[in-house]
């Protein structure tokens, strides 16, 4: 079969199509490499920080009608932690005149603060301990029974107490009723059961202890901070070719080498610093 030679509009259309396919293939290649990078990183570095920022939520199963606590978003804060995907491609130049290849590093103690929601945390820890003890109590009853579907009962119990957050007043009422039933006819106070009181006493202690771990002076308010000297900052800007006359002037203000001591009260100095250094 003889070959055809394209010309005119047909040739132009074919070229556009080829270019479009090439762009699609290029984009697809980038996408696949991104997926591979994500998956490889997740498998190589178990416990990466972004795993702990996945979002969970309560979802009702359309088939069974049960409310379940399931994963609803697994991409939270993930890609930014994969350095190979977020690189700007800039390479700092290291062979500058009068530029040392080593630098000094200092340890700085960050400001520590307590939790602003201490009281609510103590309450939540206490409620969680009550639900946990109540669950363990009923779990022992189920395991000691002759039931053939124990696992199903345990799953339903877990959903009822934790996922659906069984009201504490119902838990309290049930525990009191059980104590009263167990103590029927028992005259000696030492022989009576006080399971309800024991659970709440333990919960008070656990809630207080867990919350105190987050009390004053425990939280570091800085997230991933790094401190470098003004000189090193200037050198890094020089490495990137960003150390302009305006930037140099801003550093003079910051270091006080031009006689200005309080740049926050000097509009000209403040504007020079902000305009020269933000985004430099």
C-alpha positions as a printed Julia matrix, in Angstrom:
280×3 Matrix{Float64}:
   0.0     0.0     0.0
   1.6     3.32   -1.03
   2.4     5.78    1.75
   0.73    9.19    1.9
   2.51   12.48    2.32
   0.66   15.01    4.47
   0.61   18.67    3.57
  -1.17   21.87    4.44
  -3.85   21.69    7.15
  -3.54   17.91    7.5
   0.17   18.22    8.28
  -0.48   21.01   10.82
  -3.21   18.95   12.5
  -0.9    15.94   12.71
   1.83   18.07   14.27
  -0.59   19.47   16.88
  -1.77   15.95   17.69
   1.8    14.69   18.08
   2.69   17.61   20.34
  -0.44   17.08   22.44
   0.34   13.38   22.83
   3.93   14.2    23.79
   2.74   16.67   26.46
   0.25   14.11   27.81
   2.95   11.45   27.95
   5.32   13.86   29.71
   2.67   14.81   32.28
   1.76   11.15   32.78
   5.42   10.29   33.37
   5.72   13.04   35.99
   2.55   11.83   37.69
   3.69    8.2    37.79
   7.1     9.16   39.15
   5.35   11.16   41.87
   3.19    8.18   42.83
   6.23    5.88   42.87
   8.16    8.37   45.01
   5.29    8.6    47.5
   4.88    4.84   47.76
   8.61    4.12   48.03
   9.06    6.76   50.73
   6.13    5.43   52.74
   7.58    1.94   52.66
  11.15    2.98   53.43
  10.42    5.37   56.32
   7.91    3.8    58.65
   6.38    6.27   61.06
   6.88    9.33   58.85
   5.2    12.42   60.39
   2.51   12.73   57.74
   1.0     9.38   58.79
  -0.09   11.0    62.05
  -1.94   13.78   60.23
  -4.29   11.55   58.3
  -7.9    12.59   58.73
 -10.46   10.21   60.22
 -14.2    10.72   60.43
 -17.44    8.97   61.34
 -19.13    7.41   58.32
 -22.37    5.45   58.25
 -22.15    2.17   56.36
 -24.87    2.22   53.69
 -25.31   -1.54   53.87
 -25.27   -2.27   57.6
 -26.25    1.16   58.9
 -23.41    1.05   61.45
 -21.44    4.2    62.2
 -17.71    3.58   61.76
 -14.6     5.65   62.4
 -12.77    5.38   59.08
  -9.96    7.06   57.15
 -11.42    9.83   54.97
  -8.29   11.64   53.78
  -4.81   10.12   53.56
  -3.09   12.99   51.74
  -2.93   15.43   54.65
   0.47   17.09   54.87
   2.08   14.36   52.8
   3.66   15.57   49.58
   5.46   18.54   51.15
   7.51   16.07   53.2
   8.83   14.31   50.12
  11.81   16.52   49.32
  12.44   15.17   45.84
   9.04   16.38   44.67
   9.18   19.85   46.17
  12.7    20.95   45.26
  13.08   24.31   43.54
  16.07   23.0    41.6
  18.34   25.79   42.86
  21.93   24.8    43.67
  23.86   27.06   46.0
  27.28   28.12   44.71
  30.04   27.14   47.15
  33.19   28.55   45.51
  32.72   32.21   46.49
  35.62   34.37   47.7
  36.06   34.63   51.5
  33.38   31.98   52.01
  34.18   29.37   54.65
  33.02   25.83   54.01
  32.15   25.31   57.69
  29.9    27.23   60.05
  29.12   27.39   63.74
  25.91   25.97   65.13
  24.3    26.98   68.42
  21.66   25.29   70.53
  18.9    27.67   71.56
  16.31   26.86   74.2
  12.89   27.61   72.75
  10.06   29.2    74.65
   7.94   26.56   76.34
   4.29   27.02   77.23
   1.43   25.03   78.71
  -1.72   23.88   77.0
  -4.44   26.49   76.61
  -7.04   23.7    76.74
  -5.72   21.95   79.86
  -9.14   21.69   81.56
 -10.84   20.21   78.5
  -7.97   17.74   78.03
  -8.28   16.52   81.61
 -12.02   16.02   81.04
 -11.42   14.1    77.8
  -8.75   11.87   79.39
 -11.12   11.12   82.26
 -14.03   10.29   79.94
 -11.81    8.05   77.81
 -10.64    6.14   80.89
 -14.25    5.61   82.03
 -15.24    4.25   78.62
 -12.13    2.04   78.46
 -12.75    0.53   81.92
 -16.44    0.02   81.14
 -15.57   -1.69   77.86
 -13.04   -3.99   79.57
 -15.62   -4.86   82.24
 -18.27   -5.87   79.69
 -15.63   -7.55   77.52
 -14.76   -9.92   80.37
 -18.44  -10.81   80.71
 -18.72  -11.6    77.0
 -15.55  -13.72   76.95
 -16.73  -15.65   80.02
 -20.13  -16.39   78.44
 -21.12  -19.37   76.3
 -21.96  -17.21   73.31
 -20.84  -18.47   69.89
 -20.49  -15.02   68.3
 -18.21  -13.37   70.85
 -16.17  -11.44   68.32
 -19.26   -9.91   66.78
 -20.48   -8.88   70.23
 -17.1    -7.33   71.02
 -17.12   -5.38   67.75
 -20.62   -4.09   68.42
 -19.66   -3.17   71.99
 -16.6    -1.27   70.74
 -18.69    0.69   68.22
 -21.36    1.48   70.8
 -18.95    2.74   73.48
 -16.17    4.38   71.47
 -17.28    5.09   67.89
 -20.8     6.26   68.77
 -19.5     7.7    72.07
 -21.97    6.17   74.5
 -23.19    8.92   76.89
 -21.41    8.82   80.25
 -24.65    9.16   82.19
 -25.82    5.84   80.71
 -22.53    4.19   81.63
 -22.76    5.56   85.16
 -26.38    4.43   85.56
 -25.53    0.92   84.34
 -22.54    0.6    86.7
 -24.56    1.8    89.7
 -27.37   -0.65   88.85
 -24.84   -3.5    88.63
 -23.33   -2.58   92.01
 -26.77   -2.45   93.61
 -27.68   -5.85   92.14
 -24.4    -7.43   93.31
 -24.82   -5.97   96.8
 -28.39   -7.2    97.35
 -28.53   -9.01  100.68
 -24.9    -8.23  101.54
 -24.72   -6.72  105.04
 -20.99   -6.38  105.53
 -19.69   -3.2   103.88
 -16.34   -4.85  103.28
 -18.0    -7.52  101.17
 -19.9    -5.1    98.94
 -18.7    -4.25   95.46
 -17.98   -0.63   94.53
 -17.04   -1.05   90.9
 -18.68    2.23   89.87
 -16.74    4.2    92.49
 -13.47    2.45   91.64
 -13.78    3.24   87.92
 -14.47    6.91   88.54
 -11.7     7.19   91.12
  -9.21    5.67   88.68
 -10.47    7.87   85.85
  -9.96   11.0    87.96
  -6.34   10.01   88.66
  -5.55    9.0    85.09
  -7.18   12.12   83.63
  -5.25   14.41   85.95
  -1.93   12.61   85.37
  -2.27   12.63   81.57
  -3.3    16.27   81.49
  -0.47   17.33   83.81
   1.97   15.95   81.24
   0.73   18.79   79.01
   0.73   21.47   81.67
   2.79   24.65   81.96
   6.23   24.62   80.37
   5.76   21.4    78.42
   5.01   22.59   74.88
   7.64   23.87   72.48
   5.85   26.51   70.41
   8.41   26.34   67.58
   7.69   23.92   64.74
  10.83   22.77   62.94
  12.87   25.87   63.71
  16.41   26.46   62.5
  18.51   29.38   63.72
  21.4    30.85   61.72
  23.46   33.98   62.18
  22.95   37.13   60.06
  26.37   36.51   58.5
  25.43   33.0    57.42
  22.07   34.28   56.11
  23.92   36.85   54.02
  26.3    34.15   52.72
  23.39   31.92   51.69
  21.86   34.82   49.79
  25.19   35.42   48.09
  25.35   31.74   47.11
  22.03   32.15   45.32
  23.0    35.44   43.71
  20.37   37.33   45.72
  22.65   39.61   47.76
  21.72   42.9    46.08
  22.49   46.45   47.21
  19.03   46.67   48.8
  19.6    43.42   50.69
  22.99   44.68   51.89
  21.33   47.87   53.12
  18.7    45.83   54.96
  21.44   43.86   56.74
  23.09   47.1    57.81
  19.82   48.11   59.47
  19.39   44.72   61.11
  22.95   44.65   62.47
  22.88   48.3    63.53
  26.04   49.04   61.59
  24.53   52.23   60.17
  23.62   53.74   63.53
  19.98   52.65   63.55
  19.25   50.77   66.77
  15.47   50.3    66.75
  14.31   49.41   63.26
  10.72   48.81   64.39
  10.35   52.53   65.17
  12.0    53.68   61.94
   9.61   53.46   58.99
  12.33   53.77   56.36
  14.45   51.05   57.94
  11.46   48.76   58.46
  10.26   49.15   54.85
  13.76   48.55   53.51
  14.11   45.31   55.5
  10.68   43.97   54.6
  10.9    44.81   50.89
  14.47   43.56   50.54
  14.41   40.35   52.59
  10.89   38.93   52.4
  11.09   36.37   49.63
  14.81   36.98   49.0
